[in-house]
């Protein structure tokens, strides 16, 4: 899929569910939806990133409960009612843009030198299509270092479980309690 770039729809689905869960958890806490500023999603492939960004743009109304914004005021003036509907739509679009501006989704290079409270890494591993690319990415210790050191509090790695059962990578993860592999 996507020319020389790849995507993994299963990992996209898990990432979406994870972000929905994080938003639900923080919704009634002090941070509220501002927690989105502290979430970063790292992927090795641009096509995967494009699909994630598109899904969040299309569905941010539901995630942010923007459907609850209702500026309807009972006035029998049709022009006023249309104006209120336009303002309501502008507010929803502004929230969607805010959401996407603050939820960072990017490649390893985008996150170099920066940290987030919560990092979600999608390896996009697919044994048929991307074995070579992932093998190279994780034998590049500089990229691996960036992936493993961006999270301040929680790091969720979404991947095939057999991908990292042995060796250097799993040793690194087992020595740090903030990493969770799915």
ChimeraX attribute file (.defattr): number of C-alpha atoms within 10 A of each C-alpha:
attribute: neighborCount
match mode: 1-to-1
recipient: residues
	/A:1	10
	/A:2	10
	/A:3	6
	/A:4	9
	/A:5	14
	/A:6	20
	/A:7	26
	/A:8	19
	/A:9	13
	/A:10	12
	/A:11	22
	/A:12	19
	/A:13	12
	/A:14	15
	/A:15	20
	/A:16	15
	/A:17	12
	/A:18	14
	/A:19	18
	/A:20	14
	/A:21	12
	/A:22	16
	/A:23	19
	/A:24	15
	/A:25	13
	/A:26	15
	/A:27	15
	/A:28	10
	/A:29	10
	/A:30	9
	/A:31	12
	/A:32	13
	/A:33	18
	/A:34	15
	/A:35	19
	/A:36	23
	/A:37	18
	/A:38	16
	/A:39	22
	/A:40	23
	/A:41	24
	/A:42	24
	/A:43	23
	/A:44	24
	/A:45	23
	/A:46	17
	/A:47	18
	/A:48	26
	/A:49	21
	/A:50	13
	/A:51	15
	/A:52	23
	/A:53	17
	/A:54	12
	/A:55	14
	/A:56	17
	/A:57	15
	/A:58	11
	/A:59	12
	/A:60	19
	/A:61	18
	/A:62	12
	/A:63	16
	/A:64	18
	/A:65	10
	/A:66	17
	/A:67	11
	/A:68	9
	/A:69	12
	/A:70	11
	/A:71	14
	/A:72	12
	/A:73	9
	/A:74	8
	/A:75	9
	/A:76	8
	/A:77	8
	/A:78	9
	/A:79	10
	/A:80	14
	/A:81	16
	/A:82	12
	/A:83	12
	/A:84	16
	/A:85	15
	/A:86	13
	/A:87	13
	/A:88	18
	/A:89	16
	/A:90	12
	/A:91	14
	/A:92	19
	/A:93	16
	/A:94	12
	/A:95	16
	/A:96	21
	/A:97	14
	/A:98	13
	/A:99	21
	/A:100	18
	/A:101	12
	/A:102	16
	/A:103	20
	/A:104	20
	/A:105	24
	/A:106	21
	/A:107	20
	/A:108	21
	/A:109	13
	/A:110	12
	/A:111	20
	/A:112	15
	/A:113	9
	/A:114	10
	/A:115	17
	/A:116	21
	/A:117	16
	/A:118	23
	/A:119	27
	/A:120	26
	/A:121	26
	/A:122	26
	/A:123	24
	/A:124	25
	/A:125	22
	/A:126	17
	/A:127	11
	/A:128	7
	/A:129	14
	/A:130	19
	/A:131	14
	/A:132	12
	/A:133	18
	/A:134	19
	/A:135	12
	/A:136	12
	/A:137	16
	/A:138	15
	/A:139	13
	/A:140	11
	/A:141	11
	/A:142	12
	/A:143	17
	/A:144	14
	/A:145	13
	/A:146	19
	/A:147	24
	/A:148	19
	/A:149	17
	/A:150	23
	/A:151	22
	/A:152	13
	/A:153	13
	/A:154	17
	/A:155	27
	/A:156	20
	/A:157	22
	/A:158	21
	/A:159	20
	/A:160	17
	/A:161	10
	/A:162	7
	/A:163	16
	/A:164	14
	/A:165	11
	/A:166	9
	/A:167	8
	/A:168	10
	/A:169	15
	/A:170	13
	/A:171	12
	/A:172	11
	/A:173	16
	/A:174	11
	/A:175	9
	/A:176	11
	/A:177	10
	/A:178	15
	/A:179	19
	/A:180	14
	/A:181	15
	/A:182	12
